[in-house]
Amino acid sequence: MMYAQGVPGFITISREIRTFRAHYDSICQQYCDRVSQMSAEMDQKFAELPHRVASVLLDQFRIDGTTPITLDSMRRLISEMLVSNDGPLCQIRDSINLLRQQLMQPVGETAASDVTANNSMNRNAQAQVHMWPGGDGRLHRVPFGFKWPSYNTSTIWTLWHFGDLHRSIGPYKFISREHDLTLALCKVNYSRAKSIMKALTNLAIRDGRVRSAADINQQNHQEIYDYVMPLLMQELYIEPHERPIDLNINTLYNRMQRNSL
């Protein structure tokens, strides 16, 4: 005599295999779409390149003649334009790096957006680029909808130099105020943060801690900050502040403006 034992195991396994195959095909299609989109962006950049080179060269001419220009200076102009932080070669390189990261990251995986000084230091946050919806023809250094954060000065110092790994944002100092920030308030906060970062860096340069901002790295950035922040506080406040660690960029900037530094 036979008794019903439920759904046979091989049917359940077959169903799971079909589900997995559908998910696998979906992921492959998404990867193909990303690669196609990146290829189109690269083609557009290369198509624009001759016009941009011509534009740079034409800037060297005047109506009443030409500005003295040599073959070496022409090479330098073209080279600087191509390899600058906002240049097409840099954008292509960053796009490829971003695509590689996206292909290695499981689809649907989301990272926490909470930012602390420590999570930005786990690994080097290389400059990343993002493609915004709408096809504006640009590669951006922040995701669409990014808003400039309002954190304490210590956290902004870290983000300024090393970025936010969890949001795939490179050093905040490379963010373009004109092209990457859409809200007026974000642009204002960016400019304020830039002023404070410049003031702190200038103090480090003045006292011989670094020769330039480029010398600030993951090994020395905290030591430099701990040295220059009290110096800036001494310039801005007559009496010691109760909780200087909690001061954000806007507070410091307003105080700096009040003191006409």
C-alpha positions in Angstrom: 0.0 0.0 0.0 1.3 3.5 -0.9 0.8 6.6 1.1 1.2 10.3 0.0 4.4 11.7 1.3 4.1 15.3 0.0 6.0 16.9 -2.8 8.9 14.7 -4.0 12.3 16.1 -3.2 13.5 16.3 -6.8 10.6 18.6 -7.7 11.6 21.0 -5.0 15.2 20.9 -6.1 14.2 21.4 -9.7 12.2 24.4 -8.7 15.1 25.9 -6.7 17.4 25.4 -9.7 14.9 27.2 -12.0 14.7 30.1 -9.5 18.4 30.3 -9.3 18.8 30.3 -13.1 16.3 33.1 -13.5 18.2 35.1 -10.8 21.5 34.4 -12.5 20.3 35.4 -15.9 18.9 38.7 -14.4 22.3 39.5 -12.9 24.1 38.8 -16.1 21.8 41.1 -18.0 22.3 43.9 -15.4 26.1 43.5 -15.8 25.8 43.6 -19.6 23.7 46.8 -19.4 26.3 48.4 -17.1 29.1 47.6 -19.5 27.1 48.9 -22.4 26.3 52.1 -20.6 30.0 52.5 -19.7 31.0 51.9 -23.3 28.7 54.5 -24.5 30.1 57.0 -22.0 33.6 56.3 -23.1 32.7 56.6 -26.8 31.2 60.0 -26.1 34.3 61.2 -24.2 36.6 60.2 -27.0 34.3 61.9 -29.5 34.5 65.1 -27.6 38.2 64.9 -27.1 39.4 66.5 -30.4 37.0 69.5 -29.9 38.3 70.0 -26.4 41.9 69.9 -27.5 41.1 72.4 -30.3 39.4 74.6 -27.7 42.4 74.6 -25.4 44.7 75.5 -28.3 42.5 78.3 -29.6 42.6 79.9 -26.2 46.3 80.6 -26.9 45.4 82.9 -29.8 44.6 86.6 -29.7 42.8 88.7 -32.3 45.9 90.8 -33.0 48.3 87.9 -33.2 49.3 84.8 -31.3 50.5 84.2 -27.8 54.1 82.8 -28.0 53.7 79.0 -27.9 56.2 76.3 -28.4 55.9 72.6 -29.2 56.7 71.8 -25.6 54.1 74.2 -24.2 51.5 72.7 -26.6 52.4 69.2 -25.3 52.1 70.4 -21.7 48.7 72.0 -22.3 47.3 68.8 -23.9 48.8 66.6 -21.3 47.5 68.6 -18.4 44.1 68.7 -19.9 44.0 64.9 -20.4 45.4 63.8 -17.0 43.9 66.4 -14.7 41.4 65.3 -12.1 38.5 66.4 -14.3 40.1 65.2 -17.5 38.7 62.6 -19.8 41.4 60.0 -19.1 41.0 60.3 -15.4 37.2 60.0 -15.8 37.6 56.9 -18.0 40.0 55.3 -15.5 37.7 56.0 -12.6 34.8 54.7 -14.6 36.5 51.4 -15.2 37.5 51.1 -11.5 33.9 51.8 -10.5 32.6 49.2 -13.0 35.0 46.7 -11.6 33.7 47.4 -8.1 30.1 47.1 -9.2 30.7 43.8 -11.0 32.3 42.4 -7.8 29.5 43.6 -5.6 26.4 41.4 -5.4 23.4 43.0 -6.9 20.9 44.4 -4.4 23.6 44.7 -1.7 23.3 48.0 0.1 25.9 49.5 2.4 25.1 51.5 5.5 25.1 55.2 4.9 26.1 56.2 8.4 29.5 57.9 8.2 32.1 58.0 10.9 35.8 58.8 10.8 36.7 55.1 11.2 34.6 53.7 8.3 36.4 56.0 5.9 39.8 54.7 7.0 39.2 50.9 6.5 40.6 51.1 3.0 41.8 53.8 0.6 38.7 55.5 -0.8 39.8 56.0 -4.4 38.0 58.6 -6.4 34.8 57.1 -7.8 32.5 58.3 -10.5 28.7 58.0 -10.7 26.3 58.3 -13.6 23.2 60.3 -13.0 19.8 59.6 -14.6 18.8 61.9 -17.4 21.9 61.6 -19.5 23.6 65.0 -18.7 26.7 63.7 -20.4 28.9 64.0 -17.3 30.5 61.6 -14.9 30.0 62.8 -11.3 32.0 62.2 -8.2 28.9 61.8 -6.0 25.7 59.8 -6.4 22.6 61.4 -7.7 20.8 63.3 -4.9 23.9 63.7 -2.8 23.7 66.3 -0.1 26.7 67.9 1.6 26.8 66.6 5.1 26.7 68.6 8.3 29.2 66.7 10.6 31.7 67.8 13.1 35.0 69.2 11.8 37.0 66.1 12.6 34.7 63.9 10.4 34.7 66.4 7.6 38.5 66.5 7.7 38.6 62.8 7.2 36.0 62.8 4.4 37.8 65.8 2.7 41.0 63.8 2.3 39.8 60.2 2.0 36.1 60.1 1.1 33.3 57.8 2.1 34.0 54.2 1.1 30.5 53.0 1.9 28.9 55.4 -0.5 31.6 55.0 -3.2 32.6 58.7 -2.9 36.3 59.6 -3.2 37.9 62.4 -1.3 35.5 65.3 -0.9 38.1 67.8 -2.0 37.7 66.5 -5.6 33.9 67.1 -5.6 32.9 69.8 -8.2 30.8 72.5 -6.7 29.5 73.4 -10.1 28.8 70.0 -11.5 28.3 67.6 -8.5 26.2 69.7 -6.2 22.7 70.7 -7.2 21.3 72.5 -4.2 22.3 76.0 -3.3 22.6 75.1 0.4 25.0 72.2 -0.5 27.1 74.6 -2.5 27.3 77.0 0.4 28.3 74.3 2.9 30.9 73.0 0.4 32.5 76.4 0.2 32.5 76.8 4.0 34.1 73.4 4.4 36.7 74.2 1.8 37.6 77.4 3.7 38.0 75.6 7.0 40.0 72.8 5.4 42.3 75.4 3.8 42.8 77.2 7.1 43.7 74.0 8.9 46.1 72.9 6.1 47.7 76.3 6.0 48.5 76.1 9.7 50.1 72.7 9.2 52.2 74.1 6.3 53.1 77.2 8.3 54.5 75.1 11.2 56.3 72.7 8.9 54.1 69.7 9.6 53.6 69.2 5.9 54.9 70.9 2.7 51.5 70.8 1.0 48.1 69.3 1.3 49.3 66.4 -0.8 51.5 65.3 2.1 48.5 64.5 4.3 47.9 60.8 4.3 46.2 58.0 6.3 49.3 57.7 8.6 49.6 61.3 9.6 46.2 62.9 9.1 44.9 62.4 12.7 48.2 63.7 14.2 48.1 66.7 11.9 44.4 67.4 12.8 45.1 67.1 16.5 47.9 69.7 16.1 46.2 72.3 13.9 42.7 72.2 15.3 43.7 73.7 18.7 45.7 76.4 16.9 42.6 77.4 14.9 40.5 77.4 18.0 43.0 79.8 19.7 42.6 82.2 16.8 38.8 82.0 16.7 38.0 81.9 20.4 39.3 84.0 23.3 38.1 81.6 25.9 38.5 77.8 25.5 35.4 76.2 24.0 33.6 73.7 26.1 33.3 71.0 23.5 35.5 71.8 20.5 35.2 68.2 19.2 31.5 68.8 18.6 32.0 72.0 16.5 30.8 71.6 13.0 32.0 73.4 9.9 29.3 76.0 9.8 29.9 77.1 13.4 33.6 77.5 12.7 33.1 79.3 9.4 30.7 81.8 11.0 33.2 82.5 13.8 35.9 82.9 11.2 33.8 85.5 9.3 33.0 87.3 12.5 36.7 87.5 13.3 37.5 88.5 9.7 40.3 86.0 9.4 
